Amino acid sequence: MNAAQPAGRARLVPELVVTDLDRSLAFWRDLVGFRILYGRPEDPFAFLERDGAEVMLDEYDPDGRHWLLAPFAPPLGTGMNLQVSVADVAPILARLRAAGWPLLLEPEDKWYRAGEVENGQRQFVVADPDGYLLRPAQALGSRPV
């Protein structure tokens, strides 16, 4: 590990540019269960973690420093979904449903072939307030093809 990466940190951490950090935190922290490792209210920015999965949220500032390839307009993150491994999807689903949050894909048990085995997961897809897709996934084990 190089000196630029703190020990124990993930090697790939997406940074999502969001329209409203507080609104995004209400989703990522309060509904999905991430915790804030640190923030920079003066930016506004938050570094989040949940069971080893990490994501950064950076509020858009038209005069700020952002690397954008197109005009900044929701829905954001088109064509990408972030799968996060969780022990149990049920508590997340319960919080989303209690908040009246819509799902893009209802919970399903899906098996994906990986060589000579299939790995199963219980999963669903939900969009955050800016349209970034999140796919919480609970492992169901493996079986031969």
Protein Blocks (a to p, Z undefined) as FASTA:
>chain_A
ZZklcghiafbdcddddfblklmmmmmmmmnopacfbdcfklpccdddeehiacdddddd
fkbccddfbdcdddehihiacddddfblklmmmmmmmnopacfbdcddddddehjaccdd
dddddddfkopacdddddebjcdZZ
